[in-house]
């Protein structure tokens, strides 16, 4: 079910990956938003996209939260 990237097939993020990934800006925890396909940092007010099953953890690629 889970590939070497730590992202499961079908667009689901492996919970083990969420345990080790942190926001690159705040170093705080991330929340997986399945509907939008993003990893959300509430503290930074940013949402990092997941593209082709790979989290893009670049602040310049993140969407600012409303």
C-alpha angles and dihedrals in degrees: 000000000000121000129212090272091066091242114116122229116263094046096287119134116231107244089223089063091052089054092062104030117090134178108276090218102047101014085229130134125286129222120213114232104198095185094056097031093235142125108230128210106196091186094055094035090232136125118206116210125235109219122187088346094306123111111233102214098185116123091216090058094048124105118233112239119241 
